[in-house]
Each structure stands twice: as C-alpha cells, then as structure tokens.
Amino acid sequence: MTDDSAVSGEHIGFLVLTIIGIVGMVVGILWMMSGHSASSGLPASVPVTRADSVPAPGGIVPSTALASRTPAPLTASERAAQVLDAAKSDCAHPSSARLRRLVRQYPDWSDATLADVTCRIVSMRMTAEQLRATWGRPETINRTVTAAGTSEQWVYGSTYIYLEDGIVTSWQDSR
C-alpha cells in the first residue's frame, strides 16, 4: 500500500461520518415535521408541564404552566439562605443580614463570590468592586499606569492586594 491509499482511507472515513450526520439531521427534521416536539419526543398537541404544575379541572393545563419548564427564580431571601448554608463551611459565623444586603445589591454575582464576600475572604479574579465589598476601602491605593494597562496595589494594614485592570491577581502579607 502506498501513502495515497492511506489518505483515501481517511477520506472515506470522513465521508462516512459526514453522511451519517446528514442522515441524522434529515430524520430529525422529518420527525419534527410529522408533528412531534423536538424536546419531549411527544406529539406537539400533548402539553408538557413542569412537575410542580397541576392540571385545572377537566384536564386543561393553564397557560402559565406551559410558559416555562424552568423553575421560578429564587427570591433574594431564598438565595441568601442557600448561600448562607454554603458559606458556613468557609467561615464560622457568616452574617445573614450582610449576605441578604449583598444579594439585593449585587444580584449578578455568583453564589461563590457572595459567600467569599460575606466571609470576608479575598480570592483571585475578584473585581475591584468585590474586593471593596469584602474588606472595605483600602488605607491607600498605589497606582501604576502603563501602555499595557493599569496596575494597583491596595494597602490594608500589612496586607497588599495587587490588581491588574481592576482584577485581583495576587497579594502579599507579613507574618
């Protein structure tokens, strides 16, 4: 066998996989065109409800139950309670009042970030805003501006937190 035949074998394998993929797409399109739902596999006329919804009398499912399959988002209090339970493993006495305030003030922060801020734990990749919420305003901010960006050193007593373009990248402390 020459190298040409090995290349042909690779091409044949690629062709076979491509044909299998195209056949799968065609079957899927035909399945959906025949009135079946893509996500449930049931005919489109069969309503799919959340597990917590109950059909109204007569078997009719209210339209609100069909609107979304995702559970309702947690309220600020429910989310705070959930994060508080997780935070208890990181710190002895997390403040529930502080956490509730943080959840309301910063709804887009991840649960892990909220737990760190509540427990006053600085972590890599925190934003300057998250660092300030964690430890408060620093005693001093030493700033260096270069063509590559802005570097800052935030001073908290004998601890120095270093940020690059507003993101925590390292810290130094005296022991």
C-alpha angles and dihedrals in degrees: 000000000000130000088260092065092049090053090049090054091053090049091050091051090050091048092051092051091047092051091048089052093050092048089051091052092049092050090050093050092048090048092054093043089056089065102267125135116246094219104040104029089228125117110275090244091066109086116229113210136185115264090248096054122097122204115245119245111297093033095277113142113220113243091240090065091054095046095084139007092199118092118253113273117261118261117242090258093049092048091047090052091049093049091044091058090051092045092056089075091057101044135022100231114018113187110242092195091053091048093049089051092049093049091053094043097044109027092161096059116104120252090247092054092047090051092049093048092047091051091043092240116152114214136184116271093027114145122239088253091054091047091051090049089050102048104007127233113344122239090238138003115207110196132196120188119196137160087265094057143274124313122192135188113204113200120212107171106292093347122092120197116197122209129187113201091341097313125110108245103163146342140210130205138175120241 
